[in-house]
Amino acid sequence: MVATVVRDPAPHVGHVYELTGPRTVDMTEMAEEFSRHLGISRRPVFYPASVGGTGPDCVGRSLR
């Protein structure tokens, strides 16, 4: 799926795809994995609906 989007992104603009793997993880678990492998502390950032968020949209704020 990712390769298809990278080769021809225009038809995919505005679409959201669920990426899956051998097990299901939530955003907190994903942040823990990133932290462990990158050697930096990360956590999910939850944005309220009032600013366009719908939940844990990204991993990016440092815990420092």
Secondary structure as GFF3:
##gff-version 3
##sequence-region A 1 64
A	DSSP	alpha_helix	2	7	.	.	.	ID=ss1
A	DSSP	three_ten_helix	10	12	.	.	.	ID=ss2
A	DSSP	alpha_helix	27	38	.	.	.	ID=ss3
A	DSSP	beta_strand	42	47	.	.	.	ID=ss4
A	DSSP	three_ten_helix	49	51	.	.	.	ID=ss5
A	DSSP	beta_strand	55	62	.	.	.	ID=ss6
###
